[in-house]
Amino acid sequence: MAGEPELRNPPTPLEPEPIARRVRERGSATATKPHHHADMVRWLHPGQVFRTGLDALVSTVFGTRADLRLIEAVVRPQEPYFDYSSESAPNGEFWLDYVSDIGDGWDSTYTVARLLALPELNLPVRGGTATHATKRGRVLVFGGDQVYPGASREVYEERMVQPYEAAMRRSHPPNQPDLFVIPGNHDWYDGLSAFMRLFCAQRWVAGRRTRQSRSYFALKLPQSWWLIGTDVQLNSDIDVPQVEYFRNVAQQMGPEDRVILCNAEPAWIMAASTRRKGSYLENNLEYLQEKVLGRRISVFLAGDLHHYRRHEDAAGRQKITAGGGGAFLHPTHAPAAPTLRDGYKLQKSFPDEKTSRKLARKNLLLIRYSPGFGVITGTLYLLMALAAYAEVGSLGVSQLPEVLTAVANNMVNRPWTLALGLVTIGGLISLADAAFGKWRALVGAVHGLSHILAAFLVSWGGTYLTVSKLGICPVLTADGSHCADGWMHLAGKFLLSCTFTFMGGFLVGPFLVGLYLWLSVNVFGAHSNEAFGSLALPDYKNFLRLRIDADGRLTVFPVGIERVARHWKPTGAGPGSPAFDPDDPKATDPMLIEPPLRL
């Protein structure tokens, strides 16, 4: 059916496809659906702000009223585990790939998808010259949040399926990889229906076979390694059928078996940055580790935070956050987590904290990265100006006391003016990050007052420019309600004053919000999500390539890309190869973020 991924892996054509046809079809999920390069999600665009709030509300209500995991446990039987234990290469190696937080803008998503599709990558360590040869994984694991801003059949198609099928639409025996996927909170925004249709129905997606029928799974890997993928449904508690599934898996493990545990969110970082009692997700991790898997876990993997951060304990166990599959960059300096509660210590960040702090300064030019946000602040400033309107267009800076008196009188005589101001302050208090702790109300109030003051100055300046500088309606009638030069001057004064006020709010409002976000994330370690989501930076992507050797050692290759390409050229290659190559001299080649980790 047009608009859905193909249900099977298409056979290799007997005759080569015409190049024009291959290029035309290359970036689409099906041959009939046109190719589209999606931009990064602009989280502060007015329409997106509304949709995000609605998605969060609906998903929260759904998560508290229904649990699809309980239904799928009944109607979707699944193998006890998927066995890859005997699938090592002739040299004894087994490769698998891990990527998380992927379906955002085309450039960032396709950059990672293209690298994952290539049969081999020779990667230098960042800052070094020696290269390490890596191979495409027999298994690819998507670690959560496969699509942004929210889940639907159309958004999956546009932001995830199309880039990945442009990178590899078909694969051919014997090198046909499998795909396993765990859901993140964005996948749950439609109740997991699109996720289940795409990933839990044994379809072929981007040349890879999906095998799972539930939103969680277990893989038995060579040399006594296992990979466990969990589903904690919108930071909820782990459901009983899932616990029982993993208990049965644990019974198949030997005492010396080791586990790679994949979760959608890095509970360890959130726990390290707050004094609150453990969250559902943190308790789920502890329960799986202590009660179900018997402390066999050697590697914890998670996405959700869109960067690379690795923590290690004294025994060499790893907790790796690798959410760099395509979504906007998150800071690595906030929330701060130099040492985790269980003693794990920070070993590496990408980008490093110095670069992360420098990138946060881009918020001072917020209007450049989120121009639509100016519409919100411009409208707010205009509403506040109209609510407290006073005839102060002929009063300059030297007459500030008179201006303040006129505005104050209007506020007293119009109670809804005061109500609008209180709503503005109260709204920004409620939106202040909980990371401010006991200072949250004060910080939110100061932020709100700064916008009220800015709206006053902007509206006064707009009215003064209209009346005193442009000479529109400088003289009023005796009753002060009409213009001595006629109604056209009165209408012109109103329209121009409103226009100048809106334009001022369009520019000043985003600057104040950007200043607030910059200070919040760099000084207080707060608003890390908002401060970088507002910028929608596509760079500093990452994914993990893992190798199990014949001697049972696991090697982790953390792959990073500092700057993704913004321009692409068609390759004219067949459906088993990437359709586009970078055509951007500023793009950087992939490299290893740090030397390979051998466990």
C-alpha positions as CSV (number, residue, x, y, z in Angstrom):
1,M,0.0,0.0,0.0
2,A,1.4,3.4,-0.9
3,G,2.7,5.3,2.1
4,E,3.7,2.2,4.1
5,P,7.1,0.5,4.1
6,E,7.4,-2.6,1.9
7,L,6.2,-5.8,3.5
8,R,9.0,-7.8,2.2
9,N,12.6,-7.4,1.0
10,P,12.4,-6.9,-2.8
11,P,14.3,-9.3,-4.9
12,T,17.4,-8.2,-6.7
13,P,16.4,-7.1,-10.2
14,L,17.7,-9.1,-13.1
15,E,18.5,-6.0,-15.1
16,P,20.1,-2.8,-13.8
17,E,17.6,-0.1,-13.1
18,P,18.0,3.1,-15.2
19,I,20.0,5.7,-13.3
20,A,17.3,8.3,-13.5
21,R,14.7,6.0,-12.0
22,R,17.1,4.9,-9.2
23,V,17.9,8.5,-8.3
24,R,14.2,9.5,-8.4
25,E,13.2,6.6,-6.1
26,R,16.2,6.7,-3.9
27,G,14.9,8.9,-1.1
28,S,11.4,7.5,-0.8
29,A,10.0,4.8,1.3
30,T,8.1,3.4,-1.7
31,A,8.5,4.0,-5.4
32,T,5.2,5.9,-5.5
33,K,5.9,8.4,-2.6
34,P,7.9,11.5,-3.5
35,H,11.1,12.3,-1.7
36,H,11.1,15.1,0.9
37,H,13.9,16.5,2.9
38,A,12.5,17.5,6.3
39,D,14.0,20.3,8.3
40,M,14.8,20.0,12.0
41,V,11.8,20.3,14.2
42,R,11.4,23.9,15.3
43,W,10.2,23.3,18.9
44,L,9.4,27.0,19.6
45,H,7.3,27.5,16.5
46,P,3.8,28.6,17.6
47,G,2.1,25.6,16.0
48,Q,4.7,23.2,17.4
49,V,4.4,24.7,20.9
50,F,0.6,23.9,20.8
51,R,1.1,20.4,19.4
52,T,3.8,19.6,21.9
53,G,1.6,20.6,24.8
54,L,-1.4,18.6,23.3
55,D,0.8,15.5,22.7
56,A,2.1,15.6,26.3
57,L,-1.4,16.0,27.7
58,V,-2.9,13.2,25.6
59,S,0.0,10.8,26.2
60,T,-0.1,11.5,30.0
61,V,-3.8,10.8,30.1
62,F,-3.4,7.7,28.0
63,G,-0.5,6.4,30.1
64,T,-2.5,6.6,33.3
65,R,-5.6,5.0,31.8
66,A,-4.3,2.2,29.5
67,D,-1.2,0.1,29.1
68,L,-0.8,-1.3,25.6
69,R,2.0,-3.6,26.9
70,L,-0.6,-5.6,28.8
71,I,-2.6,-6.1,25.6
72,E,0.3,-7.0,23.4
73,A,1.5,-9.6,25.9
74,V,-1.9,-11.4,25.4
75,V,-2.4,-11.0,21.6
76,R,1.2,-10.9,20.4
77,P,3.2,-14.0,21.3
78,Q,6.9,-13.6,21.0
79,E,9.9,-16.0,21.0
80,P,11.5,-16.4,24.4
81,Y,14.6,-14.8,22.9
82,F,16.1,-14.3,19.4
83,D,19.1,-16.5,19.0
84,Y,22.2,-15.2,17.3
85,S,24.7,-17.2,19.4
86,S,25.9,-19.3,16.4
87,E,26.1,-16.5,13.8
88,S,29.6,-15.3,14.3
89,A,31.7,-14.7,11.2
90,P,34.5,-17.2,10.2
91,N,37.0,-15.2,12.3
92,G,34.7,-15.5,15.3
93,E,33.5,-11.9,15.3
94,F,30.0,-10.7,15.7
95,W,29.0,-7.1,15.0
96,L,26.0,-5.1,16.0
97,D,25.0,-1.4,15.9
98,Y,23.2,0.8,18.3
99,V,21.6,4.2,17.5
100,S,19.0,6.2,19.4
101,D,16.9,9.4,18.9
102,I,16.9,9.4,15.2
103,G,13.9,10.7,13.2
104,D,14.4,14.5,13.1
105,G,15.8,16.6,10.3
106,W,16.9,14.9,7.0
107,D,20.5,16.0,7.1
108,S,21.3,14.7,10.6
109,T,19.2,11.6,10.3
110,Y,20.5,10.6,6.8
111,T,24.1,11.3,7.8
112,V,23.9,8.6,10.5
113,A,21.7,6.3,8.4
114,R,24.2,6.4,5.6
115,L,27.1,5.5,7.8
116,L,25.1,2.6,9.3
117,A,24.3,1.3,5.8
118,L,27.9,1.2,4.6
119,P,29.4,-2.3,4.8
120,E,32.6,-1.1,6.4
121,L,33.9,2.1,8.1
122,N,37.6,2.8,8.7
123,L,37.6,5.3,11.6
124,P,40.4,7.3,13.1
125,V,40.3,8.2,16.8
126,R,39.4,11.9,17.2
127,G,42.7,13.8,17.1
128,G,44.7,10.8,16.0
129,T,45.8,9.2,12.7
130,A,45.6,5.4,13.3
131,T,42.3,3.9,11.9
132,H,40.1,1.1,13.2
133,A,38.2,-1.1,10.7
134,T,34.6,-1.7,11.7
135,K,31.8,-3.6,9.9
136,R,28.1,-3.1,9.6
137,G,26.2,-4.9,12.3
138,R,24.4,-8.2,11.8
139,V,21.8,-6.5,14.1
140,L,20.8,-2.8,14.3
141,V,19.1,-1.7,17.5
142,F,17.1,1.5,17.6
143,G,17.3,2.7,21.2
144,G,14.2,4.9,21.5
145,D,12.5,8.0,20.1
146,Q,12.5,6.9,16.5
147,V,10.6,10.0,15.4
148,Y,10.1,13.6,16.3
149,P,8.1,15.6,17.3
150,G,5.4,12.9,17.9
151,A,4.5,9.5,16.5
152,S,2.2,9.0,13.6
153,R,2.3,6.9,10.4
154,E,3.0,10.0,8.3
155,V,5.7,11.4,10.5
156,Y,7.5,8.0,10.8
157,E,7.4,7.9,7.0
158,E,8.8,11.4,6.5
159,R,11.4,11.6,9.2
160,M,12.6,8.1,9.8
161,V,11.7,5.7,7.0
162,Q,12.6,8.0,4.1
163,P,16.1,8.8,5.2
164,Y,16.9,5.2,6.1
165,E,15.6,3.8,2.9
166,A,17.5,6.5,1.0
167,A,20.6,5.1,2.7
168,M,19.7,1.4,2.0
169,R,16.4,0.4,0.5
170,R,17.3,-3.2,-0.1
171,S,19.8,-5.7,1.2
172,H,21.0,-9.0,-0.3
173,P,21.9,-12.4,1.2
174,P,23.9,-13.3,3.1
175,N,24.4,-9.8,4.5
176,Q,20.8,-9.0,5.4
177,P,20.8,-7.3,8.9
178,D,17.9,-7.5,11.4
179,L,16.3,-4.6,13.2
180,F,15.1,-4.4,16.8
181,V,13.5,-1.4,18.3
182,I,12.5,-0.1,21.8
183,P,10.1,2.8,22.1
184,G,10.8,6.1,23.8
185,N,8.4,8.7,25.0
186,H,7.9,10.3,21.5
187,D,7.0,6.8,20.1
188,W,4.3,6.6,22.8
189,Y,2.6,9.9,21.9
190,D,0.0,8.0,19.7
191,G,-0.3,5.1,22.2
192,L,2.4,3.1,20.4
193,S,0.1,2.3,17.4
194,A,2.4,3.5,14.6
195,F,5.4,1.9,16.3
196,M,3.6,-1.5,16.5
197,R,2.5,-1.3,12.9
198,L,6.0,-0.4,11.6
199,F,8.3,-2.4,13.9
200,C,6.3,-5.3,15.3
201,A,4.7,-6.8,12.3
202,Q,7.7,-8.6,10.7
203,R,8.1,-6.0,8.0
204,W,11.2,-5.1,6.1
205,V,12.3,-1.5,6.9
206,A,15.2,0.0,5.0
207,G,16.6,-3.3,3.9
208,R,16.4,-4.8,7.4
209,R,14.1,-7.4,8.8
210,T,12.1,-6.7,11.9
211,R,11.4,-9.8,14.1
212,Q,9.9,-8.7,17.3
213,S,6.1,-8.7,18.0
214,R,6.3,-6.8,21.3
215,S,7.9,-3.5,22.3
216,Y,10.6,-5.3,24.3
217,F,12.9,-8.2,23.4
218,A,15.9,-10.3,24.3
219,L,18.8,-11.3,22.0
220,K,21.1,-14.2,22.7
221,L,24.5,-13.2,21.2
222,P,27.7,-15.2,20.7
223,Q,30.2,-15.9,23.5
224,S,27.6,-15.8,26.4
225,W,26.5,-12.2,25.7
226,W,22.9,-11.1,25.8
227,L,21.2,-7.8,24.7
228,I,18.0,-6.8,26.6
229,G,15.7,-4.1,25.2
230,T,13.0,-2.7,27.7
231,D,9.9,-0.6,27.4
232,V,9.0,1.6,30.4
233,Q,6.1,3.4,28.7
234,L,6.3,7.1,29.4
235,N,8.5,6.7,32.6
236,S,5.9,4.3,34.0
237,D,6.5,1.2,36.0
238,I,7.6,-2.0,34.2
239,D,4.6,-4.2,33.6
240,V,4.2,-7.7,35.0
241,P,4.2,-9.5,31.6
242,Q,7.5,-7.8,30.7
243,V,9.0,-8.8,34.1
244,E,7.9,-12.4,33.5
245,Y,9.3,-12.4,30.0
246,F,12.7,-11.3,31.3
247,R,12.6,-13.7,34.2
248,N,12.2,-16.5,31.7
249,V,15.1,-15.1,29.7
250,A,17.3,-14.9,32.8
251,Q,16.6,-18.6,33.4
252,Q,18.3,-19.4,30.1
253,M,21.4,-17.5,31.1
254,G,24.5,-19.1,32.6
255,P,26.1,-17.8,35.8
256,E,28.9,-16.2,33.8
257,D,26.8,-14.7,31.0
258,R,26.9,-11.0,30.5
259,V,24.2,-8.5,29.5
260,I,23.9,-5.3,27.5
261,L,20.8,-3.5,28.8
262,C,19.1,-1.0,26.6
263,N,16.7,1.5,28.1
264,A,15.0,4.5,26.4
265,E,16.2,7.0,29.1
266,P,19.4,7.4,31.1
267,A,18.0,7.2,34.6
268,W,21.5,7.4,36.1
269,I,22.1,10.9,34.9
270,M,18.7,12.2,36.1
271,A,19.3,10.6,39.5
272,A,22.8,12.2,39.8
273,S,21.4,15.7,39.2
274,T,18.6,15.6,41.6
275,R,18.1,14.9,45.3
276,R,14.6,13.5,44.8
277,K,13.8,9.9,45.6
278,G,14.3,7.5,42.7
279,S,12.0,7.7,39.8
280,Y,10.0,4.9,38.3
281,L,12.7,4.4,35.6
282,E,15.5,4.4,38.2
283,N,13.6,1.8,40.3
284,N,13.0,-0.3,37.1
285,L,16.7,-0.4,36.4
286,E,17.5,-1.4,40.0
287,Y,14.8,-4.1,40.0
288,L,16.0,-5.6,36.7
289,Q,19.6,-5.6,37.9
290,E,19.0,-6.9,41.4
291,K,16.0,-9.2,41.1
292,V,15.8,-10.4,37.5
293,L,19.1,-10.4,35.8
294,G,21.3,-11.1,38.8
295,R,23.8,-8.3,38.3
296,R,25.0,-9.7,35.0
297,I,24.7,-6.3,33.4
298,S,28.1,-5.1,32.1
299,V,26.9,-2.4,29.8
300,F,23.9,0.0,30.2
301,L,22.9,1.8,27.0
302,A,20.4,4.7,26.7
303,G,19.4,7.6,24.5
304,D,16.9,10.4,25.2
305,L,19.7,12.8,25.9
306,H,21.0,13.7,22.5
307,H,24.7,13.5,23.1
308,Y,27.4,11.1,24.1
309,R,28.4,10.6,27.7
310,R,30.1,7.6,29.2
311,H,30.4,6.7,32.9
312,E,32.5,3.8,34.2
313,D,32.8,2.1,37.6
314,A,35.8,0.6,39.3
315,A,35.0,-2.9,37.9
316,G,34.9,-1.6,34.3
317,R,31.1,-1.7,33.9
318,Q,29.8,1.0,31.5
319,K,26.8,3.4,31.5
320,I,26.7,5.0,28.1
321,T,24.3,7.7,26.9
322,A,24.3,7.7,23.1
323,G,21.3,9.6,21.8
324,G,22.9,11.2,18.8
325,G,21.1,9.5,15.9
326,G,19.6,12.7,14.4
327,A,17.7,14.7,17.0
328,F,18.8,18.1,18.1
329,L,21.9,18.3,20.2
330,H,21.6,18.3,24.0
331,P,24.3,19.9,26.3
332,T,26.8,17.7,28.0
333,H,27.5,20.1,30.8
334,A,23.9,20.1,32.1
335,P,22.5,18.3,33.9
336,A,25.9,17.8,35.5
337,A,26.7,14.2,36.4
338,P,30.5,13.9,37.1
339,T,29.8,11.0,39.5
340,L,26.7,8.8,39.6
341,R,25.0,7.6,42.8
342,D,26.5,4.2,42.4
343,G,30.0,5.4,42.0
344,Y,30.3,5.5,38.2
345,K,32.5,8.3,37.1
346,L,32.3,10.4,33.9
347,Q,35.0,9.4,31.4
348,K,34.1,11.1,28.1
349,S,31.6,13.6,26.7
350,F,30.9,14.5,23.1
351,P,30.8,17.4,22.5
352,D,33.1,18.3,25.5
353,E,31.7,20.5,28.2
354,K,33.6,23.6,27.0
355,T,32.2,23.3,23.6
356,S,28.7,22.6,25.0
357,R,28.8,25.9,27.1
358,K,30.0,27.8,24.0
359,L,27.1,26.4,21.9
360,A,24.7,27.6,24.6
361,R,25.5,31.2,23.8
362,K,23.7,30.8,20.5
363,N,20.5,31.4,22.6
364,L,21.3,35.1,22.6
365,L,20.4,35.0,18.9
366,L,17.4,32.8,19.5
367,I,15.3,34.7,16.8
368,R,17.8,33.3,14.2
369,Y,17.2,29.7,15.2
370,S,13.5,29.9,16.0
371,P,12.1,32.9,14.1
372,G,8.5,31.7,14.6
373,F,8.9,32.2,18.3
374,G,8.9,35.9,17.8
375,V,5.3,35.7,16.7
376,I,4.4,34.4,20.2
377,T,6.3,37.1,22.1
378,G,5.2,39.9,19.7
379,T,1.6,38.9,20.2
380,L,2.1,38.8,24.0
381,Y,3.7,42.2,24.1
382,L,1.0,43.7,21.9
383,L,-1.8,42.3,24.2
384,M,-0.1,43.7,27.3
385,A,0.3,47.1,25.5
386,L,-3.3,47.2,24.5
387,A,-4.4,46.2,28.0
388,A,-2.6,49.1,29.6
389,Y,-2.8,51.6,26.8
390,A,-2.3,55.3,27.7
391,E,-1.8,58.4,25.7
392,V,2.0,58.8,26.2
393,G,3.1,59.2,22.6
394,S,4.1,62.9,23.2
395,L,6.0,62.1,26.4
396,G,9.7,61.5,26.1
397,V,12.3,60.0,28.5
398,S,12.5,63.1,30.6
399,Q,8.8,62.7,31.4
400,L,9.1,59.1,32.6
401,P,7.2,59.8,35.9
402,E,4.2,61.1,34.0
403,V,4.3,58.0,31.7
404,L,4.4,55.7,34.7
405,T,1.5,57.5,36.4
406,A,-0.6,57.3,33.2
407,V,0.0,53.6,32.8
408,A,-0.6,52.9,36.5
409,N,-3.9,54.7,36.4
410,N,-5.0,52.6,33.5
411,M,-4.0,49.4,35.2
412,V,-6.1,50.3,38.2
413,N,-9.1,51.2,36.1
414,R,-8.8,48.1,34.0
415,P,-8.5,45.0,36.3
416,W,-8.0,42.7,33.3
417,T,-4.7,44.5,32.7
418,L,-3.4,43.4,36.1
419,A,-4.8,39.9,35.5
420,L,-2.9,39.6,32.2
421,G,0.3,40.6,34.0
422,L,-0.3,38.1,36.8
423,V,-1.0,35.3,34.2
424,T,2.3,36.1,32.4
425,I,4.2,35.9,35.7
426,G,2.4,32.8,36.9
427,G,2.8,31.1,33.6
428,L,6.6,31.7,33.5
429,I,6.9,30.5,37.1
430,S,5.2,27.3,36.2
431,L,7.5,26.8,33.2
432,A,10.6,27.4,35.3
433,D,12.7,24.3,35.6
434,A,12.5,22.3,38.7
435,A,16.3,22.3,38.8
436,F,16.1,25.8,40.3
437,G,14.8,24.2,43.4
438,K,13.6,26.6,46.1
439,W,14.5,29.5,43.8
440,R,12.1,28.4,41.1
441,A,9.3,30.8,41.9
442,L,11.7,33.8,42.2
443,V,13.4,33.0,38.9
444,G,10.1,32.6,37.1
445,A,8.8,35.8,38.6
446,V,11.9,37.8,37.5
447,H,11.6,36.3,34.0
448,G,8.0,37.3,33.8
449,L,8.6,40.9,35.2
450,S,11.4,41.3,32.6
451,H,8.9,40.7,29.8
452,I,6.3,43.0,31.3
453,L,9.0,45.8,31.6
454,A,10.1,45.1,28.0
455,A,6.5,45.2,26.8
456,F,6.1,48.6,28.5
457,L,9.3,50.1,27.0
458,V,8.6,48.7,23.5
459,S,5.0,49.9,23.4
460,W,6.0,53.3,24.8
461,G,8.7,53.6,22.2
462,G,6.4,52.5,19.4
463,T,3.8,55.1,20.4
464,Y,6.4,57.8,20.8
465,L,7.9,57.1,17.4
466,T,4.4,57.2,15.8
467,V,3.3,60.5,17.5
468,S,6.4,62.5,18.2
469,K,8.7,61.5,15.3
470,L,6.2,60.7,12.5
471,G,3.8,63.4,13.5
472,I,0.7,61.2,13.4
473,C,-2.1,62.5,15.6
474,P,0.0,64.7,17.8
475,V,-3.0,66.7,19.0
476,L,-6.1,65.2,20.6
477,T,-9.5,66.8,21.0
478,A,-10.6,68.2,24.3
479,D,-12.1,65.0,25.5
480,G,-8.8,63.1,24.7
481,S,-10.6,60.4,22.7
482,H,-10.3,61.7,19.1
483,C,-7.5,63.1,16.9
484,A,-7.7,66.8,16.0
485,D,-6.5,65.9,12.4
486,G,-9.4,63.5,11.9
487,W,-10.2,59.8,12.1
488,M,-7.6,58.7,9.5
489,H,-4.8,60.0,11.8
490,L,-6.4,58.2,14.7
491,A,-6.5,55.0,12.8
492,G,-3.0,55.4,11.5
493,K,-1.7,56.1,15.0
494,F,-3.4,52.9,16.3
495,L,-2.1,50.7,13.4
496,L,1.4,52.0,13.4
497,S,1.7,51.9,17.2
498,C,0.5,48.3,17.2
499,T,2.9,47.4,14.4
500,F,5.9,48.9,16.1
501,T,5.0,47.2,19.4
502,F,4.6,43.8,17.7
503,M,7.9,44.2,15.8
504,G,9.6,45.2,19.1
505,G,8.2,42.2,20.8
506,F,9.1,40.0,17.9
507,L,12.8,41.0,18.4
508,V,13.1,41.8,22.1
509,G,11.0,38.9,23.4
510,P,13.2,36.1,21.9
511,F,16.3,37.9,23.1
512,L,15.1,37.9,26.7
513,V,14.0,34.3,26.5
514,G,17.4,33.4,25.0
515,L,19.2,35.3,27.7
516,Y,17.2,33.5,30.3
517,L,17.9,30.1,28.8
518,W,21.6,30.8,28.4
519,L,22.0,31.9,32.0
520,S,19.8,29.0,33.2
521,V,21.8,26.3,31.5
522,N,25.3,27.7,31.9
523,V,25.0,29.1,35.5
524,F,22.3,27.0,37.1
525,G,22.4,23.8,35.0
526,A,18.6,24.2,34.4
527,H,16.5,24.1,31.2
528,S,19.0,21.9,29.4
529,N,16.2,20.6,27.1
530,E,14.7,24.0,26.3
531,A,18.0,25.8,25.9
532,F,19.2,23.4,23.2
533,G,15.8,22.3,21.8
534,S,15.3,26.0,20.9
535,L,18.4,25.9,18.7
536,A,17.6,22.7,16.9
537,L,21.4,22.1,16.2
538,P,21.8,19.1,13.9
539,D,25.6,18.5,14.6
540,Y,27.6,16.3,16.9
541,K,25.8,13.1,16.0
542,N,26.9,9.7,17.3
543,F,26.1,6.0,17.3
544,L,27.8,2.8,18.7
545,R,29.3,-0.1,16.9
546,L,29.9,-3.2,19.0
547,R,32.0,-6.2,18.3
548,I,32.1,-9.5,20.2
549,D,35.4,-11.4,19.6
550,A,36.0,-15.1,19.5
551,D,37.5,-14.9,23.0
552,G,34.3,-13.3,24.4
553,R,35.6,-9.8,24.7
554,L,33.2,-6.9,23.8
555,T,34.6,-3.9,22.1
556,V,32.6,-0.7,21.8
557,F,33.4,1.8,19.0
558,P,31.7,5.2,19.7
559,V,31.3,6.9,16.3
560,G,30.9,10.6,16.2
561,I,30.3,13.3,13.5
562,E,31.1,16.8,14.5
563,R,29.3,18.6,11.6
564,V,26.7,16.9,9.3
565,A,26.4,17.8,5.6
566,R,23.8,20.3,4.6
567,H,24.1,19.6,0.9
568,W,24.0,16.2,-1.0
569,K,24.6,14.9,-4.4
570,P,23.0,11.8,-6.0
571,T,25.2,8.8,-6.3
572,G,23.2,6.9,-8.9
573,A,23.9,3.7,-7.0
574,G,21.6,0.7,-6.7
575,P,19.1,0.2,-3.9
576,G,21.6,-1.6,-1.7
577,S,23.8,1.5,-1.4
578,P,23.3,5.1,-0.2
579,A,21.5,7.3,-2.7
580,F,23.3,10.5,-1.7
581,D,26.9,11.4,-0.8
582,P,27.9,14.6,1.1
583,D,28.4,17.6,-1.1
584,D,29.4,20.0,1.6
585,P,33.0,21.1,2.2
586,K,32.2,22.0,5.8
587,A,31.0,18.6,6.7
588,T,33.4,16.5,8.8
589,D,34.2,12.8,8.3
590,P,33.1,10.2,11.0
591,M,35.7,9.4,13.6
592,L,35.9,7.6,17.0
593,I,34.9,9.8,19.8
594,E,37.5,8.0,22.0
595,P,39.6,4.9,21.6
596,P,37.7,1.6,21.4
597,L,36.5,0.3,24.8
598,R,37.4,-3.3,25.4
599,L,35.4,-5.1,28.1
